[in-house]
Amino acid sequence: MRIDRFPVSRRDFLSTAASATIASGLATALPSWLFADTAGPLTFPKNFWWGTATAAYQVEGAVKEDGRGESIWDRFSHTPGKTKNGDTGDVADDHYHRYKEDIAIMRDLNIKSCRFSIAWPRIQPAGSGKPNDKGLDFYKRLVDSLLEAKIRPFPTLYHWDLPQPLEDAGGWPNRDTAQHFADYADIVSRSLGDRLHSYMIFNEPWVFTALGYLLGTHAPGRTDASAYLLSIHTTNLAQGMAFRAIKANHPKAPVGSAFSMSPMTPATNSPADVQAAERGHLYNNVLFLQPAIYGTYPDVFVGISPEMMGVKPGDTEKVRAPLDFIGINNYFRFMASAATPRDILLDPFKKILPVNLHLGGPVGPQTDMGWEVYPHGLYEIVMRITKDYKRPIIEITENGCAYGDAPNKGGEDSDQRRIDFYRGYLTELHKAIKDGADVRGYHAWSLLDNFEWAEGYSKRFGLVYVDYPTQKRTIKDSGRWFAKVAAANALPAAQAAAAR
């Protein structure tokens, strides 16, 4: 069986359950965060990592400096019609030149952990071969400055910026990419290992494979289901191979990956929708986690053999990567319903994944991204992973919201909605820890307003406002609020009532 190219949009993929059907399945009690009150502050565990997160292409700029090669996002964003307003990451936040200023801001915000990504095209412009010393030198300077500021450097090796020459050779569907990535992981861990003590391999492999090779809404913009299936397995191979490459150089270094994870709510209580929600969980949340931990794929796809995904004899061990921690990126939940014959007729991919996934439910308000604010979802997914994976170490590696608040004439940026967002999610995270989850850190997305992929600069996630023409940084009220929480290692008791 071959699955050929077909037209599909992200909206069609994510938004197929009817509103009335969704509402009928929400007769359960509203989540606890709407009503919770506390007599005292919600204190987090000792040595909890309060951090922020960024990604190379979203903040660095300097895309043609010091030997950096072209990435798939350089090519994609410069292709007309691919990003809003034709925006690119050519300059972004100019973090490449302003990293010391940004680290000073982190210190002002009491940040103790800086999640950032290393740009593969800076290290290997062609995706293979001899490393670019100037690229490595930049990250050495960045890491040294973080250590001097007493901030943990917490790098991600791959946050979506595949070197374009590797895409030209087939990209993630090409099995050879896994070996190239392992070689890159070896270079980074050997070159920076005296400075780095923790690593994340991937950021959101579900997103960069599905949106890049199935839906075409992200780089490299392909809509080929057969290539997509191959990209899943190559990415899992790369994860296992990179894990072993890092451990060979630094056996005691904690190594994990950051996965996009969203709780799945059945649209109704029907057995078919409950089953669809479970299939959605396996697909969205653990398609790249289960192979790492157990060496097996979850039972997600209908009628797809291992061979169709590029699996070869011996690959079971190659994909295994006993991660030292699991990174969870959470922004929203999905409502799930079973695909009907008509759904399958309209969307051929539903023949192998017979699930309708609708982005968000009707409980919470929406951010500027159109994502439902549903803090209880963070509790739900943390507890599900805690239960299913025998209480692993977890770090929240991304959580945040987009709102367009800007500084007033006095230079103040009052973004109360963002404060309310973080208060709600941190309340639910505290509850998960209290109920037994081993969560070691929380990273707000993001430190800075930045290039938001296909949305360009139209959406602002930062604790710090960036005026892009001048590159002036302004700490928002949410940033100052977050700084107080980080300093106290606790949510003040008075905040709970305001979360209602």
C-alpha positions in Angstrom: 0.0 0.0 0.0 1.3 3.4 -0.9 -0.1 6.7 0.3 0.4 9.4 -2.2 0.5 13.1 -1.9 -2.8 14.7 -1.1 -4.0 18.2 -0.2 -4.6 18.8 3.5 -4.6 21.9 5.7 -3.7 22.2 9.4 -7.2 23.5 10.0 -8.9 20.5 8.4 -6.6 18.2 10.3 -7.2 19.8 13.7 -10.8 21.1 13.5 -13.3 18.5 12.4 -15.4 17.7 15.5 -18.6 19.7 15.5 -19.1 22.3 18.4 -22.4 20.8 19.5 -20.9 17.3 19.7 -18.0 18.6 21.8 -20.3 20.5 24.2 -22.4 17.4 24.7 -19.4 15.5 26.1 -18.6 18.1 28.7 -21.2 17.3 31.3 -18.4 16.6 33.8 -17.3 19.0 36.6 -15.3 22.0 35.6 -11.5 21.8 36.3 -10.2 22.4 39.8 -8.1 25.5 38.8 -11.3 27.5 38.4 -12.2 27.0 42.0 -9.1 26.2 44.0 -8.1 28.4 47.0 -5.2 28.1 49.3 -4.5 29.2 52.8 -0.8 29.7 52.2 1.7 30.0 49.3 2.1 27.1 46.9 5.8 26.2 47.4 7.7 24.3 44.8 10.4 21.7 45.6 13.8 22.8 46.7 16.2 23.5 43.8 13.3 23.7 41.3 14.5 25.1 38.0 12.7 28.3 37.1 13.6 29.0 33.5 12.7 30.5 30.1 13.0 29.0 26.7 14.0 30.2 23.2 15.1 28.6 19.9 17.9 29.5 17.6 16.1 30.5 14.4 13.4 32.4 16.4 15.9 34.7 18.2 19.4 34.6 16.8 19.3 36.3 13.5 22.8 36.7 11.9 21.8 33.9 9.4 24.8 34.6 7.1 27.4 35.4 9.6 30.5 33.4 10.7 30.0 30.5 8.3 26.4 29.6 9.1 24.8 27.6 6.4 21.2 27.7 5.1 18.5 25.9 7.0 15.1 24.7 5.8 13.5 27.6 7.7 15.7 30.1 5.8 14.5 28.6 2.5 10.9 28.2 3.7 10.5 31.7 5.1 12.0 33.3 2.0 9.4 31.4 -0.2 6.5 33.8 -1.0 3.3 32.9 0.8 4.8 30.6 3.4 4.9 33.0 6.4 2.6 35.8 7.5 3.7 39.1 6.0 6.6 37.3 4.4 8.5 37.5 7.7 11.8 35.7 8.1 14.3 35.0 10.9 17.1 36.9 9.2 17.4 39.4 12.1 14.8 38.1 14.6 15.8 39.4 18.1 19.5 39.8 17.0 20.3 37.5 20.0 23.5 36.5 18.2 24.9 39.9 19.0 22.8 40.8 22.0 23.0 37.6 24.1 24.8 39.3 26.9 22.0 41.9 27.2 19.5 39.0 27.2 21.4 37.1 29.9 21.4 40.3 32.0 17.6 40.4 31.6 17.4 36.7 32.7 19.3 37.6 35.9 16.9 40.5 36.5 14.0 37.9 36.2 15.7 35.5 38.6 16.0 32.9 35.9 18.1 29.8 36.9 17.7 27.7 33.8 18.1 28.9 30.2 16.6 26.6 27.6 18.1 27.5 24.2 18.8 25.6 21.0 22.0 25.1 19.0 21.6 25.8 15.3 22.8 22.8 13.4 23.7 25.0 10.3 26.1 27.0 12.5 28.0 23.8 13.5 27.8 22.0 10.1 26.7 24.3 7.3 26.2 21.4 4.9 24.8 19.1 7.6 27.9 16.9 7.6 31.6 17.1 7.5 34.1 19.2 9.5 32.6 21.5 12.1 32.5 25.2 11.8 34.8 26.5 14.6 33.2 30.0 14.5 29.7 28.4 15.1 31.0 26.4 18.1 32.8 29.5 19.4 29.5 31.4 19.6 27.9 28.7 21.7 31.0 28.5 23.9 30.7 32.3 24.6 27.0 32.0 25.2 27.3 29.1 27.6 30.3 30.7 29.5 28.2 33.8 29.9 25.3 31.8 31.3 27.5 30.0 33.7 29.1 33.3 34.9 25.5 34.5 35.6 24.8 31.3 37.5 22.2 30.2 35.0 22.0 26.6 33.9 22.7 26.2 30.2 20.0 23.8 29.0 20.5 23.2 25.2 18.3 21.5 22.6 20.3 20.0 19.8 17.5 20.3 17.2 14.8 22.9 17.2 13.6 22.5 13.6 16.5 24.1 11.6 17.7 21.2 9.4 20.6 22.2 7.1 19.1 22.7 3.7 21.6 20.4 1.9 20.3 17.5 4.0 16.7 18.4 2.9 17.9 18.5 -0.6 19.1 14.9 -0.1 15.7 13.8 1.2 15.4 15.4 4.7 14.0 13.5 7.6 12.4 10.8 5.4 15.9 9.9 4.3 17.4 7.3 6.7 20.9 8.7 6.2 19.8 11.9 8.1 19.8 9.9 11.4 23.5 9.2 11.1 24.2 12.8 10.1 22.4 13.9 13.2 24.3 11.5 15.5 27.5 12.8 14.1 26.4 16.4 14.8 25.4 15.3 18.4 28.9 13.8 18.8 30.5 17.1 17.7 28.5 19.3 20.0 28.9 17.0 23.0 32.6 16.7 22.5 33.2 20.4 21.9 30.9 21.8 24.5 30.8 19.0 27.0 33.1 20.6 29.5 30.6 23.4 29.8 27.3 21.5 29.4 25.8 19.1 31.9 22.4 18.4 30.4 21.1 18.0 26.9 17.8 17.8 25.0 17.9 15.9 21.7 14.8 17.1 20.0 12.2 19.8 20.3 8.7 18.5 19.4 9.4 15.8 16.9 5.7 15.3 16.3 5.4 18.9 15.2 8.4 19.1 12.8 7.5 15.8 11.1 3.8 16.3 10.8 3.7 20.0 10.0 6.8 19.7 7.8 6.1 16.6 5.8 2.4 15.8 6.1 0.6 19.2 6.4 3.2 21.4 4.7 2.5 24.4 7.0 6.1 24.4 8.4 9.4 23.9 6.7 10.2 22.2 4.4 6.5 22.5 3.4 5.9 19.0 2.0 2.6 17.2 1.9 3.6 13.6 1.2 2.1 11.0 3.6 4.5 8.3 2.6 7.5 10.6 3.3 5.9 11.6 6.6 5.7 8.0 7.8 9.4 7.5 6.9 10.3 10.8 8.7 8.8 9.4 11.9 11.1 6.4 12.0 14.2 8.3 10.9 13.6 10.8 13.7 13.2 8.0 16.2 16.4 6.4 14.9 18.2 9.7 15.2 17.0 10.2 18.7 18.4 6.8 19.8 21.7 7.3 18.0 22.2 10.8 19.3 21.5 9.6 22.8 24.3 7.1 22.6 26.7 9.5 21.0 26.2 12.0 23.8 26.5 9.3 26.5 29.7 8.0 24.9 31.3 11.3 25.4 29.6 12.2 28.8 28.1 9.1 30.4 26.7 10.9 33.4 25.1 13.8 31.6 21.3 13.8 31.8 19.8 13.5 28.3 16.2 13.9 27.3 13.9 15.3 24.6 11.2 17.9 24.7 7.9 16.5 23.4 4.7 18.4 22.5 2.0 16.9 24.7 -1.7 17.7 24.9 -4.4 15.9 26.9 -7.1 14.3 24.8 -10.8 14.9 25.8 -13.4 12.6 24.1 -15.9 14.7 22.3 -18.7 12.5 23.7 -18.8 9.6 26.2 -19.4 7.1 23.3 -17.0 4.2 23.2 -15.9 5.2 19.7 -14.9 8.7 20.8 -13.2 7.4 24.0 -11.2 5.0 21.8 -10.4 7.9 19.4 -9.1 10.0 22.3 -6.7 7.2 23.3 -5.5 6.8 19.7 -5.0 10.5 19.6 -2.9 10.4 22.8 -0.7 7.6 21.3 -0.3 9.6 18.1 0.3 13.1 19.5 2.0 12.4 22.8 4.0 9.2 22.7 4.8 8.4 19.1 8.4 9.5 19.8 8.5 8.6 23.5 7.4 5.0 23.6 10.1 3.9 21.0 12.7 5.6 23.1 11.7 4.0 26.4 10.4 0.6 25.2 11.8 0.2 21.7 8.3 -0.3 20.3 5.8 1.8 18.4 2.4 2.5 19.8 -0.6 1.0 18.0 -1.5 4.2 16.2 -1.9 3.6 12.4 -4.4 1.3 10.7 -3.0 -0.8 7.8 0.5 0.5 8.1 3.3 -2.1 8.3 6.7 -1.4 10.0 8.3 -1.7 6.6 6.2 1.1 5.3 7.7 3.3 8.0 11.2 2.2 7.0 11.7 -0.1 9.9 14.5 -2.6 9.3 15.7 -5.7 11.3 17.6 -4.5 14.4 16.0 -1.1 14.6 14.2 -2.0 17.8 17.4 -1.5 19.7 18.5 1.4 17.6 15.5 3.6 18.5 15.8 2.9 22.2 17.0 5.8 24.3 16.5 5.4 28.0 15.9 9.1 28.5 17.1 10.5 31.9 14.2 13.0 31.9 11.1 13.8 29.8 10.5 17.3 28.6 6.9 18.3 28.2 5.8 21.3 26.1 2.1 22.0 26.7 -0.1 24.7 25.2 -3.6 23.3 24.7 -5.7 20.2 24.7 -7.4 18.3 21.9 -11.1 17.2 21.6 -11.1 13.8 19.9 -13.9 12.0 18.0 -14.0 8.9 15.8 -13.6 9.6 12.1 -16.7 8.8 10.0 -16.7 7.4 6.5 -17.3 10.9 5.1 -14.3 12.2 7.1 -12.2 9.6 5.5 -13.5 10.4 2.1 -12.6 14.1 2.6 -9.2 13.4 4.2 -7.4 10.2 2.9 -5.0 10.3 5.9 -7.9 9.4 8.2 -7.9 6.0 6.6 -4.8 5.2 8.6 -5.5 7.5 11.5 -9.3 7.5 12.0 -9.5 10.3 14.5 -10.8 13.9 14.3 -8.8 16.2 16.5 -10.2 19.6 17.3 -7.9 22.1 18.9 -9.3 23.0 22.3 -12.7 22.9 24.0 -15.2 25.5 25.2 -14.1 25.9 28.8 -11.4 28.6 28.7 -10.8 31.9 26.9 -8.5 31.9 23.9 -5.1 33.4 23.4 -4.1 35.3 20.2 -3.2 32.0 18.7 -6.8 30.8 19.1 -5.7 28.3 21.7 -7.9 27.6 24.6 -6.5 28.5 28.1 -7.0 25.2 29.9 -4.6 25.0 32.9 -6.0 21.7 34.1 -4.6 20.1 30.9 -1.1 20.5 32.2 -2.0 18.5 35.3 -3.7 15.9 33.1 -0.8 15.3 30.8 1.8 15.3 33.6 -0.1 12.8 35.6 -0.7 10.6 32.5 3.0 10.4 31.7 3.8 10.0 35.4 1.5 7.0 35.6 2.4 5.3 32.2 6.1 5.8 32.5 6.7 4.8 36.1 7.2 8.3 37.6 10.0 9.6 35.4 11.8 12.9 36.0 9.9 15.6 34.1 10.8 19.1 33.2 8.2 21.5 31.7 10.3 22.7 28.8 7.7 25.0 27.3 4.4 26.6 28.4 3.2 30.0 27.5 0.7 32.2 25.6 0.5 34.8 22.9 -1.1 38.2 23.7 -0.4 41.4 21.8 -0.1 43.8 24.7 2.5 46.6 24.1 4.3 49.2 26.3 2.3 52.4 27.0 3.8 55.9 26.6 5.4 55.5 30.0 7.2 52.3 28.9 5.1 49.9 31.0 3.7 46.8 29.5 0.7 45.6 31.5 -0.2 42.1 30.3 -2.5 40.8 33.0 -3.9 38.0 30.8 -0.4 36.5 30.6 0.0 36.7 34.4 -3.4 35.0 34.8 -2.3 32.3 32.3 0.9 31.5 34.2 -0.8 31.6 37.5 -3.4 29.0 36.4 -0.9 26.6 34.9 1.6 26.8 37.7 -1.3 26.2 40.2 -2.1 23.0 38.3 1.6 22.0 38.1 1.9 22.4 41.8 -1.0 20.1 42.2 0.6 17.5 40.0 3.8 17.6 42.1 1.7 17.3 45.2 0.0 14.3 43.7 3.3 12.5 43.1 4.7 13.8 39.8 8.5 14.2 39.8 8.7 17.6 38.1 12.1 19.3 38.4 11.6 22.5 36.4 9.4 24.9 34.5 10.4 27.0 31.5 8.2 29.8 30.3 7.8 30.3 26.6 9.3 32.6 25.9 11.9 35.0 27.3 11.5 37.3 24.3 8.9 38.1 21.7 10.3 36.4 18.7 9.8 34.9 15.2 6.8 32.6 15.6 7.4 30.3 12.7 4.7 30.5 10.0 3.0 33.3 12.1 6.1 35.5 11.6 6.2 38.4 14.1 2.4 38.7 14.4 2.2 36.8 17.7 4.0 37.7 20.9 4.8 35.1 23.6 7.6 36.9 25.5 8.0 37.9 29.1 10.0 40.7 27.5 8.6 42.9 24.7 10.8 43.4 21.7 10.5 46.4 19.5 11.8 44.8 16.3 12.9 48.0 14.4 15.1 49.2 17.3 15.6 45.9 19.2 14.7 47.6 22.4 13.7 45.2 25.2 11.0 46.1 27.7 10.2 43.7 30.6 6.5 43.1 30.7 4.5 43.0 34.0 4.3 39.3 33.5 8.1 39.1 33.5 8.3 41.0 36.8 5.6 38.8 38.2 7.4 35.7 37.1 10.6 37.0 38.7 8.9 37.3 42.0 7.6 33.7 41.8 11.0 32.4 40.8 12.7 34.3 43.7 10.2 32.9 46.2 10.0 29.5 44.6 6.3 29.8 45.3 3.0 31.2 44.1 1.8 33.7 46.7 -1.4 32.6 48.5 -3.2 35.8 47.4 -2.9 34.7 43.8 -5.2 31.7 44.0 -8.4 33.7 44.3 -7.5 35.9 41.3 -7.1 32.8 39.2 -10.9 32.2 39.4 
